[in-house]
Amino acid sequence: MQQLSQRAMKQSLHHALLLKGAKGIGKTEFAEQLGQFLLCVNKGVSAHTVAAKRHLAPCGHCQSCLLIAAGNHPDLYEIRSEKQIGVDAIREAIKKLSGSAQLSGAKILIIHDAHTMTESSANALLKTLEEPTNNTFLLLLSHQSERLLPTILSRCEKVALPSPTRQGCIDWLSAQGYSNVDDVMLRLYGTSPLELKEHLKSPPKVGYNEVVENIGYLSLGTLNAAVLATKWQDDAITIVQWLQVWLVEQLKTGPHNIDALWEMQKGCISANEQLRNPGVNKSLVLVNVLQSIAQR
Ligand SMILES: [Zn+2]
């Protein structure tokens, strides 16, 4: 952040940045902070001392900063989409960027999950990436940057945001009020502290240990897959995730039949996809996976 801010001060910041890194490490917060800095009216003023220069940050009280805090800055545009960023969203944003800035001069477009742009969206963005209007910054965010078109990639400066270490994640969570985080949760989401925090806020109803225990009963034949599937159907996605963690654990602890485990893992991946379809019979999806595990 500091390096980028310093370059912004020297007017040498690239107009298109691709902020890439794993899910849930804070790319959005990073982009919004950088965007606020670029828009802040006082960013040069507060940096008189050497110390202040080292900690370049938005002032937090100029008109720009206040508008951002209110979620209402006229020169800050954001595009986000659950599934796909369509060409209309891009065209609309480009149109806004082509006008002059309403406030401090800079205009910012943040594109969340940029890899979800369709091909025509990406092509619509190209011209702006090549010839941006003055004082315009495009911040593209992605946890799957390999899915971006090469033409987009080649026109952006890549900024790789690092994933936290396990200890870094534990420390951060502890500062957020979550201590003694379950080891399985850390393994599952350790690279995505923000995602992990969300899961800790509303923990899954069925825990990992409960799933492992029941797999044992399934294998012994003392429990029926259909009964279990009916009981767990409301938490089917969580259950499949736990099963995947369990399969990875099996690989580590051996002895094992790699082919069989891989087949089960494939079953889980496909179950995961099916479960995202609304209206799917969750119990049926679950019973298939559980049966394959019971019969291993
Ligand atoms: Zn400010």
Residues whose N, C-alpha, C, O or C-beta is under 5 A from the ligand:
A	BS01	ZN	C40 V41 N42 P58 C59 G60 H61 C62 C65
